[in-house]
């Protein structure tokens, strides 16, 4: 089983997130109320997926992935305040 762990540095708000796993993929659902897609930034480097978003609040959350992940396969969609990664 693969483990995702989350860390939140500094004093940014930590958005609520749900993690779902299938045999072939992961789905992260992150609550980002008041945030537009132009205000979201995702970075994946060295096994860490980092999300930063600004809107009514400043959000930051990091997820450590302990399984191989293809960075080019990462997609994101923000709808109704929920970011699906």
N, C-alpha and C positions, 0 to 999 in steps of 0.2 A: 504494500500500500504506500502511496506517495503522501508526503506530508507537506502542507503549506503552513508557514508560520508568518505572523504579521508583527511588524514593529512600527512604532510611530515616534520619530525623534522630535525634539524641541516642543513647542507649545501649540502646534497645529491641532485642529479638531480631528478626531479619528472617526471617519465615516463607518457606519455599520456595513458589514459585508457578509455575504453567504458564499460558500465555496461548494461547488458540485463537481463530481469527478465521474467520468465514464471510462470505459476501457481505452478510448482513443483521444479523449480531450478533457479539458477543465472548463468550467464556467464560473466566473466571479461576477456576482451581482453586488454592486456598491451603491448605497444610497447617497445621492449628492443633491439635496434640495437647493434650489435657487442657483444652480450652476448651468451654464451653457456649454455646448461642446467646444466652443472656441476658448473656453477657460480651463480646459482639461489638458493635462500633459501626462503621457505614459512613457516610461523608459524601461527597457529590459537590458540588464547587463550583469554578467557573471552570476546568473541564477537568481537575480533579484528583480522583481517587477515592482516599479515604484510609480505611484499615482500621486499627482499634485493637482489640485483644483481650487479655484478661487471663485467666489460669488458672494452670497450673504455671509459665508464663513470661509476660512482658509482650511482646506482639507489636505492631509497627507497620510498615505499608508503605504507600507512596503510589505511585499509578500515574497518569501524565500521559497523557491521551488527546488525540491531535491530530486528531480527527475529530468532527463533530457527534454528540452523544449526548443522548438524551432522559432526564432524571433520573427521571421517573415510570416509565420502562420498566425500571429497574434492579431485579432481584430477587436474593435470596440464600437459600441453603439450606445448613445445616450438618448433615452426617451422617458419623458415624464419624471425626471429626477432620479432615474435609475440607470447606472452605467453597467452594461453587460460587456465583459471582456472574455 
